[in-house]
Amino acid sequence: VGTWSQRRDLDEEFRLFATAQRPGLYRVALVLTADPGVAEDLVQTALMRTHARWPRLREQDPGGYARRVIANANVDRWRRSRGRERLTAQVPEAHSVDLASGVAERDAVLRALRSLSAQERRVVALRFLDDFSEADTARALGIPLGTVKSVTHRAIAKLRENRHLDGATEANP
Amino acid sequence: MTDEPDLKQSRALLHEFDLGPLAPLDLDAVIRRGRRRRRNRAAGPWVAGAAAVAILAGAGVATGHLGRSTTPSSVPSVSPTPTPAPPTAAGLLAAATTATMTATGVHVTADLGGGAILDVVVTQTSAQGTLARGGKTSAYVAVGDAVYIKGDALGGSVVQDSQIAAARGRWFLMTAYAPLNDFRNLRALAASFTPNAAPAPGMGEMRDIDGSTAVALVQTNVNTIFVALAAPHLPALLYDNAGAGWAFSGWNATAPIAPVAPDPADVYDPSKG
């Protein structure tokens, strides 16, 4: 792609993009997976694929593309592991609880997210992190509008009723 | 159904919960893998073509061709190139400052506070435009280190009514009024990005500004400057500590200006009277 200096400039741009966007992408991936390790892998995959298309994407919406890669890669991952992931009545206890407020809050949020189904997490990510409308969420996920409404309602009820999250939000208003 | 406060609370929680420390990201590895993926995608049709030819030639040969074609080693290797260090906010701010000082001109629209809006073209040695406030507009000229305005846009605040009367329509020498000094020339403009005792900048959000992607450089409690993602990282927007904004446009493409300093006889210095 072009001369070495052109490629170097493109790479520098991409480094800027990746450095600035990584926390936001990680947040999306974390909400989708509730698993920090998997979320990191999804972000790296998204950045790698974004870099592969950077010469064309750089003047479009590279952040949006990276988010779509995360969402699609997570669906692929979920399909591959379907049958191995099971919802449980009881949210698993954390191995250790750090009393530092940020860690406690993160722990509570992750446990609350783990209580959601994969579909509920996808809807929550689009509705709350990407600020999609219900109609846009339905289009993006290819599900009926009514399903988006009911899934959103159910997910929020789960988040609200999660005792771990209640404790965290009370501790960190 | 779900009520609005729950939606807001959930949205705020998911947007703001502490992500914790992020593991170091090996951007060099990401870029290497991205390049490899790009090359493999580009090589796709060649691979298919080679396979078709090989199938015609014979199954044994086909296997060999296809196998070699899909291995990275069959793709012309990229010669090792020095890898630039990851960009830092401080590095970007320095680049933006240098780019500003070496530009030929820029159009700036700046909120100076108190309802005063400055609309100027700033070049290497001068500036020219208008200063508007409360429905009044004054001409603005900067030549060398001196700043002049003509009109009563700053009347009742920076300039007293009695001084306006005393000026009798002459230019006001405004060099003692600090907010205008940042717009004398590009060097002064660049210097205003990093005032004394400004903290080290941090990288903030990215935003599309006038069709280009810009990244925020945050100097806590001082200002936030959005600079272009693409080199040479020219500033696009600046918010000061009070939230007032300066918008930059037309870098190196502004209409030429050639302001002339007013005749001393046509200048009134309010700081002396």
Interface residues (C-beta under 8 A of the other chain):
Chain A: V1 W4 R7 R8 D9 D11 E12 E13 F14 R15 L16 F17 A18 T19 A20 Q21 R22 P23 Y26 R27 L30 V31 P36 E40 Q44 L47 M48 R49 T50 H51 A52 R53 W54 R58 P62 G63 G102 V103 E105 R106 V109 V124 R127 F128 L129 D131 K149 T152 H153 I156 A157 L159 R160 L165 T169
Chain B: M1 T2 D6 L7 Q9 S10 R11 L13 L14 H15 F17 D18 L19 G20 L22 A23 L25 L27 V30 I31 R33 G34 R35 R37 R38 R41 T81 P84 P86 P87 L92 M203 G204 E205 M206 T213 V215 L229 A230 A231
